[in-house]
Amino acid sequence: MKLKPKIEEKRWDVKIESELIKRWAKEKIYKFDLKTKKKIFSIDTPPPYPKSV
């Protein structure tokens, strides 16, 4: 089974980003509950390093 991406666009667009923010708020995708009994994990991605060409 091949998964199909939900976002078809290949380039960043402020319109797409604003639609995603509204969707995340509606679906409470990033809602954080401080009273949770579950373990909380965090992934920290360091910034990219400049590369001389």
Secondary structure as GFF3:
##gff-version 3
##sequence-region A 1 53
A	DSSP	alpha_helix	14	27	.	.	.	ID=ss1
###
